[in-house]
Amino acid sequence: MNMTYTAAQITDVLAGPEGPEFGKASPLGLLVVLLLLGGTIFLIWSMNKHIKRLPKNFDWDHPEDDQAADDGTDGDPRQQQSR
């Protein structure tokens, strides 16, 4: 296999693609971008909704209010497995 390249061949490779179809996007690309944007907006909206439900502060001495939204996920995981 001959690995010798001329300067013209290297210039052609570095110039990149050319032609009448280069740089054109299809409507499908726009649809994908809009779907990603819509998904991002939905995730931001959903996260803000969940953050607003959190208590203003977490009182470690009286955790009753915090445990209402906890679903039993705090504490040592080894203790929860032995139950």
Order of alpha helices (4+ residues) and beta strands (2+ residues): alpha-alpha-alpha-alpha
